[in-house]
Amino acid sequence: MAVRQAVAWCYRGGSISAEPRINDRIRVPEVRLVGPSGEQVGIVPLAKALELAQEYDLDLVEVAATARPPVCKLMDYGKFKYESAMKAREARKNQAHTVIKEMKLRPKIDPHDYDTKKGHVVRFLKQGDKVKITIMFRGREQSRPELGFRLLQRLASDVEDLGFIESNPKQDGRNMIMVLGPHKKKTEAMAEAREAQAARKAGRQGSGAGAEGENAQASGETPSES
């Protein structure tokens, strides 16, 4: 009956809160209490648990509502919510999303264009992204699929230090397609990019300090210390 009432309430536009019950919102006669340092206090009346929360200047938070009796913990709930939000934000920031980039080539591509396209593929693989290589055939080129196959094999060989053939070359209508996968995981590539950025920033700051010292020596002054 209670479940049907809750479902009906949701259809009326309400929502079941994911927030745990705290302090006066806890409606049970007794709780299994956990202290602020994780110590087991035991089963105590709700009134006693609320009294202890006031003494510690903390909140009484229901952490296991389905237990019998429910488990509650003494904590600073505001601080707990803030730290949880920061951890979730950092996790989203570091979350790796593998992206499939695409690079299109012609079977008779000239050397300069090939080097340019290969440079893009190298950059994508270094970023930890997959690369879909598409060879586009036109006119009579369609009767020479071996040209596209050799070009794809050449490209895979040129970037083998950074990536591998994840999907072998295959004909798809007028095109031939191959997918390259990066050796590095996306998270590793992101971490290396952040380290390189920090190193460049430190280098700029160091060169700025060195220039200041040289200017001071040229003018006969002693560089100021911060």
C-alpha positions, 0 to 999 in steps of 0.5 A: 500500500505504501509503495502504491501511494509513493508511486501515485505521488510521483505521478502527481508531480512529486519526486522521492528525495535521494537526500538522507534523513537528518536530525528531526526528519528521522522518525524512528524510536531508536537507531544504531548509532555510529560516532563521529570517528566511526566508533560503534556506540550501539542501539540508543533511543532517537532522543538520546542520539539527537542529544549527542548530536547537539553536544558534539555540534554535529548532525544525526544522519541516517546512513542505512535506512533499511537496517533494523534499527536504521543506522545513523552517524554523527557528522557535519552534514554540510561539510560532508555534502561539500566534500562529496560534491567536490569529489564528484566534480573531480571525477567528472573532470578526470573522466575519460571519454574516448573520441573517434576522430576521422581523417580522409585521404585520397589513394594518390595523395601527394607527399606534402598532404600525406605528411600533414594528414599523418601529423593530425593522426599523430596528434589524435593518438597522442591525445588518446583518441581513436582515428578512423582513416577513410580512403576515398576512391573516385572514378577508375580508382575504384578498380585499384583497391590495392592502392588504398590498402597499401596507403593504410598499411603505410600510415599504420606503420608510420604511427605504430609507436603511438597506435595499433590497427584496431579494425583492419582495412575493409571496403565500404562502397567507394571508400576503404576504412581502417580504425587506429586505436591509441596505445595510451589510455585517455586518462594517461594522455590527459595526465601527461598533457596537464604535466606538460602544461605545468612544465611550460608554465614553470619554464615561462616563470623561470625565464621571466625571473632570469630576465629580471636578474640580467636586467638588474645586473646590467643596470648595476642593481641587486635583484629584489627578493620576494 
